[in-house]
Amino acid sequence: MTTATPRPNHVLQLEDGPSQRVSHLPNVRVLLVEDDYDAARLSSRRLAWSPLANFQVDWAASLPEGFEHIERDEYDALVLDLSLPGSEGVSTIAAVCALARHLPIVILTGNDNDELAVAALRHGAQDYLVKDDQTGRSIARAVLAAVERQRRVIEPAAQPRVTPS
């Protein structure tokens, strides 16, 4: 496991990312919780260059740091590695769901394990992606689908029930 390289505010600066946002695309703010700086940078770049949305990605290198971001800022989605310092596997997703049930969670991990994938989905993840199998388009599509599924769950719950008279 590679040690994270600290960056100011842990906001990845994409010097070769798109210089401007496309106005007709949705803006999607993502928190990426990943302890490997190079993996975080690659995932962030893939999202930034996506033709599907204007992604803004903030990076947290640990679960406690991710919790600080969630408490401080508003996000549309969370992309989460399951192998973090001090947290591994299903306990990671359970901890995040306990704090951030409102956020759609996409697992992006190096662990290609079907049992873990099913367990993560049962514990609240919207999707389970294996890092080596992904492209920028597939990660972006998974995040957008998770946001849409979460929106469909939350919006009907917020609608007042009409009682027949």
C-alpha positions as CSV (number, residue, x, y, z in Angstrom):
1,M,0.0,0.0,0.0
2,T,1.4,3.4,-1.0
3,T,1.5,6.1,1.6
4,A,-0.5,9.2,0.8
5,T,1.4,12.3,-0.2
6,P,-0.1,15.3,1.7
7,R,-1.5,18.1,-0.4
8,P,-3.0,21.4,0.8
9,N,-6.7,20.8,1.7
10,H,-6.4,17.5,-0.1
11,V,-8.1,19.0,-3.1
12,L,-6.4,17.5,-6.1
13,Q,-5.2,20.0,-8.6
14,L,-5.6,18.8,-12.1
15,E,-3.1,20.9,-14.0
16,D,-4.0,19.0,-17.2
17,G,-7.8,18.9,-16.6
18,P,-10.4,20.8,-18.6
19,S,-9.9,24.6,-18.3
20,Q,-13.7,25.3,-18.2
21,R,-16.9,23.6,-17.3
22,V,-19.5,22.7,-19.9
23,S,-22.7,24.6,-19.1
24,H,-25.2,21.9,-20.2
25,L,-23.7,19.2,-18.1
26,P,-24.6,18.6,-14.4
27,N,-22.2,19.7,-11.7
28,V,-21.3,16.8,-9.4
29,R,-19.3,17.3,-6.3
30,V,-17.5,14.0,-5.2
31,L,-15.5,13.1,-2.1
32,L,-12.9,10.5,-2.9
33,V,-11.6,8.7,0.1
34,E,-8.5,6.9,-1.0
35,D,-5.2,6.5,0.9
36,D,-3.0,6.0,-2.2
37,Y,-2.2,9.4,-3.7
38,D,-1.5,8.0,-7.2
39,A,-4.7,6.1,-7.3
40,A,-6.6,9.2,-6.0
41,R,-5.0,11.3,-8.7
42,L,-5.9,8.8,-11.4
43,S,-9.5,8.5,-10.4
44,S,-9.8,12.2,-10.0
45,R,-8.4,12.8,-13.5
46,R,-10.7,10.2,-15.0
47,L,-13.7,12.0,-13.5
48,A,-12.5,15.5,-14.4
49,W,-12.1,14.5,-18.1
50,S,-15.5,12.7,-18.2
51,P,-17.8,13.9,-21.0
52,L,-20.8,13.0,-18.8
53,A,-20.7,15.7,-16.1
54,N,-18.6,18.5,-14.5
55,F,-17.0,16.6,-11.6
56,Q,-15.3,18.4,-8.8
57,V,-13.3,16.0,-6.7
58,D,-12.1,16.5,-3.1
59,W,-9.7,14.0,-1.7
60,A,-9.4,12.6,1.8
61,A,-6.6,10.2,2.5
62,S,-8.2,8.5,5.5
63,L,-11.6,7.7,6.9
64,P,-11.4,10.3,9.8
65,E,-10.4,12.9,7.2
66,G,-13.3,11.9,5.0
67,F,-15.7,12.3,8.0
68,E,-14.3,15.9,8.5
69,H,-15.0,16.7,4.8
70,I,-18.6,15.2,5.1
71,E,-19.3,17.3,8.2
72,R,-17.9,20.4,6.7
73,D,-18.9,20.3,3.0
74,E,-21.8,19.3,0.8
75,Y,-21.2,16.4,-1.6
76,D,-23.3,14.7,-4.2
77,A,-21.5,11.4,-3.9
78,L,-18.8,9.5,-2.1
79,V,-16.2,7.3,-3.9
80,L,-14.7,5.0,-1.3
81,D,-11.7,2.6,-1.1
82,L,-12.3,-0.2,1.3
83,S,-8.7,-0.6,2.3
84,L,-7.9,2.4,4.4
85,P,-5.5,3.0,7.4
86,G,-7.4,1.8,10.5
87,S,-10.4,0.5,8.5
88,E,-10.8,-2.5,6.2
89,G,-13.6,-4.1,4.2
90,V,-17.2,-4.1,5.4
91,S,-16.3,-2.1,8.6
92,T,-15.3,0.8,6.3
93,I,-18.7,0.9,4.5
94,A,-20.6,0.4,7.8
95,A,-18.8,3.3,9.4
96,V,-19.5,5.6,6.4
97,C,-23.1,4.6,6.1
98,A,-23.6,5.3,9.8
99,L,-22.4,8.9,9.3
100,A,-23.4,9.7,5.8
101,R,-26.6,7.7,5.0
102,H,-27.7,10.6,2.8
103,L,-24.8,10.2,0.4
104,P,-24.7,7.7,-2.5
105,I,-21.5,5.6,-2.1
106,V,-19.5,4.0,-4.9
107,I,-16.9,1.5,-3.8
108,L,-13.7,1.8,-5.9
109,T,-11.2,-0.8,-4.6
110,G,-8.4,-3.0,-5.7
111,N,-10.1,-6.0,-4.0
112,D,-11.8,-8.1,-6.7
113,N,-13.8,-10.2,-4.3
114,D,-17.4,-11.1,-5.1
115,E,-18.4,-11.8,-1.5
116,L,-17.1,-8.5,-0.4
117,A,-18.9,-6.8,-3.2
118,V,-22.2,-8.3,-2.2
119,A,-21.6,-7.5,1.5
120,A,-20.7,-3.8,0.6
121,L,-24.0,-3.5,-1.4
122,R,-25.9,-5.0,1.5
123,H,-24.4,-2.5,3.9
124,G,-25.4,0.5,1.7
125,A,-23.0,0.9,-1.2
126,Q,-24.7,1.7,-4.5
127,D,-22.0,0.1,-6.6
128,Y,-18.7,-1.9,-6.3
129,L,-16.0,-1.2,-8.8
130,V,-12.6,-2.8,-9.1
131,K,-9.8,-0.3,-9.9
132,D,-8.0,-2.3,-12.5
133,D,-11.2,-2.9,-14.5
134,Q,-12.3,0.8,-14.7
135,T,-12.2,3.6,-17.2
136,G,-13.1,7.2,-16.7
137,R,-16.4,6.6,-18.4
138,S,-17.3,3.6,-16.2
139,I,-16.4,5.5,-12.9
140,A,-18.4,8.6,-14.0
141,R,-21.4,6.5,-15.1
142,A,-21.4,4.6,-11.7
143,V,-21.2,7.9,-9.8
144,L,-24.0,9.5,-11.8
145,A,-26.2,6.4,-11.6
146,A,-25.7,6.3,-7.8
147,V,-26.6,10.0,-7.5
148,E,-29.8,9.4,-9.5
149,R,-30.8,6.3,-7.5
150,Q,-30.3,8.2,-4.3
151,R,-32.3,11.1,-5.6
152,R,-35.2,8.8,-6.5
153,V,-35.2,7.4,-3.0
154,I,-35.0,10.8,-1.2
155,E,-37.4,12.8,-3.3
156,P,-40.5,10.6,-3.0
157,A,-39.9,10.5,0.8
158,A,-39.9,14.3,0.9
159,Q,-43.2,14.6,-1.0
160,P,-46.2,15.1,1.3
161,R,-48.7,12.2,1.2
162,V,-52.0,13.1,-0.2
163,T,-54.8,11.5,1.8
164,P,-58.1,10.9,-0.2
165,S,-61.0,12.8,1.3
